Amino acid sequence: MGTEEVKCRICGAEFGELCRNPGGCGTPFPIRQSFNDAPKLPALDTQVGGSHYKDMAIQPMTYSMANGLDACQHTIVKYVSRFRSKNGIEDLEKARHCLDLLIEFERGKA
């Protein structure tokens, strides 16, 4: 399957190209993969400190890598995915904090 053809909603640049956003970030878009092409690494079979990721049908790291998420997006997915089996409301508050950071980063690009 390989990568999907996805374009920037703002400038029309395709993933893998430099952004043509008027903000001029010039950052290459991450490459997205189909889930079937996502990494199936032996390290994903090991979890240090619990099983809240290992017990999931799709681990947040695999989902994030397959979808080319940045650090803020990945962290939000991670906290929301695990909150019921790890730190409860605290993890949702951490996710909200990361979402606030992402919003500020994105506004700074505009």
C-alpha positions as CSV (number, residue, x, y, z in Angstrom):
1,M,0.0,0.0,0.0
2,G,2.7,2.5,0.9
3,T,2.1,6.2,1.6
4,E,-1.2,8.0,1.0
5,E,-1.4,11.1,-1.1
6,V,-2.5,13.8,1.2
7,K,-2.2,17.5,0.6
8,C,-2.0,20.5,3.0
9,R,-5.4,22.1,3.3
10,I,-3.7,25.6,3.4
11,C,-1.1,25.6,0.6
12,G,-1.7,22.3,-1.3
13,A,1.7,20.9,-0.7
14,E,1.8,17.1,-0.7
15,F,3.2,15.1,2.2
16,G,6.9,14.9,1.8
17,E,7.1,18.4,0.1
18,L,8.0,21.6,1.9
19,C,5.0,23.5,3.1
20,R,4.1,26.5,0.9
21,N,2.1,28.0,3.8
22,P,2.1,31.8,3.8
23,G,3.5,31.6,7.3
24,G,6.6,30.1,5.6
25,C,7.4,27.3,8.1
26,G,9.1,25.4,5.4
27,T,8.8,22.2,7.4
28,P,8.4,19.0,5.4
29,F,5.1,17.2,6.2
30,P,5.4,13.8,7.8
31,I,4.9,10.8,5.6
32,R,1.7,8.9,6.4
33,Q,1.6,5.1,6.1
34,S,-1.3,2.7,5.8
35,F,-1.9,0.8,9.1
36,N,-0.8,-2.4,7.4
37,D,2.6,-0.8,6.6
38,A,3.0,0.5,10.2
39,P,6.1,-0.7,12.1
40,K,5.7,-4.1,13.8
41,L,8.7,-3.8,15.9
42,P,9.8,-6.4,18.6
43,A,10.2,-3.5,21.1
44,L,6.4,-2.9,20.9
45,D,6.0,-6.4,22.6
46,T,7.8,-5.0,25.7
47,Q,6.5,-2.3,28.1
48,V,8.3,-1.0,31.1
49,G,6.0,-0.2,33.9
50,G,2.6,-1.8,33.3
51,S,0.6,-3.1,30.4
52,H,-1.7,-0.2,29.6
53,Y,-0.3,0.1,26.1
54,K,0.5,-3.5,25.4
55,D,-3.1,-4.6,26.1
56,M,-4.5,-2.2,23.4
57,A,-5.5,-3.5,20.0
58,I,-3.4,-0.6,18.4
59,Q,-0.7,0.9,20.6
60,P,-0.6,4.8,20.5
61,M,3.0,4.6,19.2
62,T,2.0,2.5,16.2
63,Y,-1.0,4.7,15.5
64,S,1.1,7.9,15.7
65,M,3.9,6.5,13.5
66,A,1.4,5.3,10.9
67,N,-0.3,8.7,10.8
68,G,2.8,10.9,10.9
69,L,1.7,12.7,14.1
70,D,4.0,15.2,15.7
71,A,5.1,15.1,19.4
72,C,2.1,17.0,20.7
73,Q,-0.4,15.0,18.7
74,H,1.2,11.7,19.8
75,T,1.2,12.7,23.4
76,I,-2.5,13.7,23.3
77,V,-3.4,10.3,21.8
78,K,-1.2,8.5,24.4
79,Y,-2.8,10.2,27.4
80,V,-6.4,9.9,26.1
81,S,-5.9,6.2,25.2
82,R,-4.6,5.2,28.6
83,F,-6.5,7.4,31.1
84,R,-9.0,4.7,32.2
85,S,-6.2,2.1,32.9
86,K,-3.5,4.4,34.3
87,N,-4.0,7.8,35.9
88,G,-7.6,8.7,35.3
89,I,-8.6,12.4,35.2
90,E,-4.9,13.4,35.6
91,D,-4.1,11.9,32.2
92,L,-7.0,13.8,30.7
93,E,-5.6,17.0,32.2
94,K,-2.2,16.2,30.8
95,A,-3.9,15.7,27.3
96,R,-5.6,19.0,27.7
97,H,-2.3,20.7,28.6
98,C,-0.7,19.2,25.4
99,L,-3.7,20.3,23.4
100,D,-3.3,23.9,24.7
101,L,0.4,23.7,23.7
102,L,-0.5,22.5,20.2
103,I,-3.0,25.3,19.8
104,E,-0.3,27.8,20.8
105,F,2.3,26.3,18.5
106,E,-0.2,26.3,15.6
107,R,-1.3,29.9,16.3
108,G,2.4,30.9,16.3
109,K,2.8,29.5,12.8
110,A,-0.1,31.6,11.4
